[in-house]
Amino acid sequence: MRRLRATESIRNLVRETSLAPSQFILPLFVCPGEGVRRPISAMPDQFQMSVDETVRECAEVKRLGLGGVILFGLPETKDELASGAYAEDGIVQRAIRAIKKEVPGLLVLTDVCNCEYTSHGHCGKIVDGDVDNDATLEWLAAAALSHARAGADIVAPSDMMDGRVAAIRRTLDAQGYTKVPILAYAAKFASVFYGPFREAAESAPQFGDRRSYQMDPANGREAMREIELDLEEGADMIMVKPAMPYLDLIWQARQRFDVPIAAYQVSGEFSMIEAAAAKGWLDHDRAMMESLTSIRRAGAGIILTYFAKPAARLLG
């Protein structure tokens, strides 16, 4: 076996899994203001950016040949109705229009959820102290429609409400947006690895947690049911989130479902590598590329990752 490992050129020739910048989607956090590029302390080299700075970032993303960006919004104000999520002049909606004008051809995905926009930080309408699943579907459909109207290429619901894909598909189709695909966060787990994201998106719940609607990390068979249901409701692509703690489920999904599969290398995965590298405990670039390769090897054709830019530079 060692003969085919002897030199770099031979290893390149027989390598089974390859990475390309076009497989990476860079998450971006859009905030109010102008000329704002606010560092996120728990996520080195990641920022909350105003619309104008987001456009500049997107120009670099296009130059690097990345697959696209996914937008998360930080509204000027929050309320109990998540009104900023579906406002026609909301922060994400404005960012989409600006990107489409200034960086034509760049693929723009949007996160469709409510937690960044609600005053309580949960993903839906609160009734009797809990998230009302069915009442929340109207908000999600309205948000997806507003993103499509602004020019989003793909909408990606991440809330984990039952029936959200069907509600969004019906609304988009009824309004003439039949060509806008849905990338469903189909298997999204109630994970500790989202920790740094709470700072980035300013979306921590003000009470309780999200375990009543996000998945139990112990349940793999349930993840396959979630994926199957989302596909039946009209999802065009599915996502597993987080990525590395759930590589087995990415693999299972790849074997069972003949659709594009995405995986989200979430903030905690990113920050662990960054922190260990800063301490000198890991080689940053090798750890970054090995982690991305593992996600690709498991079966994900699309990787949402905060490493998108440095990884693309290395691959370039």
C-alpha positions, -999 to +999 in steps of 0.1 A: +000+000+000+029+024+007+040+026-029+010+049-037+019+071-008+055+077-015+055+111-031+032+142-032+026+137-070+015+101-065-007+110-036-023+138-057-029+113-085-047+087-064-065+110-040-102+099-037-117+130-023-112+165-037-122+200-026-129+230-047-138+266-038-171+263-057-183+238-030-180+264-002-207+288+009-195+316+032-219+327+060-222+365+064-238+386+092-254+418+080-259+446+104-273+482+103-251+512+096-225+522+071-188+513+070-194+489+099-170+459+101-173+448+137-151+418+148-168+388+164-146+380+194-154+342+195-148+338+157-114+352+145-115+370+112-154+370+111-174+402+113-208+418+116-209+440+085-231+467+072-246+464+037-218+483+020-191+462+037-211+431+029-210+440-008-172+445-006-169+411+010-190+395-017-168+410-044-139+391-029-160+360-025-166+361-063-130+367-071-120+336-050-145+315-070-166+305-039-199+288-045-218+318-029-228+334+004-256+328+029-269+359+047-280+362+083-295+395+094-292+416+125-321+440+125-323+476+138-349+465+163-365+433+175-401+425+185-423+396+194-435+392+159-401+389+142-413+416+118-378+424+106-375+389+091-402+395+065-401+433+061-396+442+024-369+468+036-354+445+062-316+442+066-312+410+046-336+422+019-316+454+014-284+434+013-297+410-013-306+439-036-272+456-031-253+424-038-273+416-069-267+451-082-229+454-074-218+418-076-239+402-104-236+365-109-228+357-072-251+331-058-270+344-028-286+321-002-307+334+027-312+319+061-350+319+067-356+319+105-368+342+132-344+339+161-323+370+151-355+391+148-375+381+179-371+400+212-371+366+230-346+349+207-367+319+198-374+307+163-412+313+163-443+328+179-445+322+216-479+310+229-482+299+265-445+299+270-437+277+240-431+281+203-463+277+184-452+256+154-482+262+130-485+299+138-448+304+129-452+289+094-469+321+082-438+342+093-414+318+076-433+318+043-435+356+043-398+359+050-389+334+022-412+354-002-396+387+007-361+372+001-372+359-033-387+392-042-354+409-033-335+385-056-323+356-035-312+326-055-320+300-028-339+302+004-328+280+034-352+276+063-334+267+095-361+270+121-370+233+124-408+239+124-428+210+111-444+217+078-423+248+070-410+236+036-445+229+023-457+263+035-427+281+019-431+261-014-468+269-016-462+306-010-433+309-035-452+290-062-484+310-057-465+343-061-447+331-092-413+322-077-414+286-089-378+286-098-364+295-064-350+263-048-354+255-011-323+242+008-338+228+040-319+226+072-335+192+074-315+176+102-305+205+125-295+194+160-298+212+194-260+214+195-236+230+219-214+238+189-236+268+180-222+288+209-201+314+191-229+320+166-251+334+194-227+363+196-224+367+158-261+367+152-271+382+186-297+354+188-294+337+222-328+327+236-339+349+265-355+320+283-353+282+280-336+266+250-344+252+216-345+215+224-382+213+219-379+219+182-343+212+172-332+176+171-318+155+199-281+148+191-287+111+200-312+104+173-299+093+139-329+074+125-351+105+133-327+126+112-335+104+082-372+108+088-368+146+090-349+146+057-375+124+040-404+146+052-387+178+039-381+162+005-418+151+004-428+187+012-408+201-017-372+207-006-347+206-035-316+202-013-311+192+023-286+201+050-271+184+081-260+208+108-235+207+125-211+188+102-183+170+120-202+156+150-227+142+125-205+128+097-223+095+101-256+111+092-242+129+062-230+095+050-263+078+057-282+106+039-258+103+009-266+066+006-304+071+010-313+103-009-304+112-044-304+150-039-277+176-033-266+174+003-251+203+022-234+203+056-228+234+079-194+235+096-208+256+124-192+283+145-181+260+173-163+237+149-145+267+133-137+284+167-122+252+182-097+249+153-089+286+155-084+285+192-062+254+191-041+268+163-037+301+182-023+281+211+001+263+188-016+230+195-026+224+158-014+234+124-041+258+113-042+251+076-038+213+079-066+211+105-088+233+084-083+213+052-086+179+070-119+189+086-133+201+053-121+169+035-138+148+061-171+165+055-167+162+017-157+125+021-188+118+041-209+128+012-216+166+014-213+183-020-219+217-005-202+230+027-212+261+046-180+271+063-163+302+079-131+287+064-143+293+029-119+321+020-087+308+035-094+273+021-101+287-013-068+306-013-049+274-004-067+255-031-061+283-056 
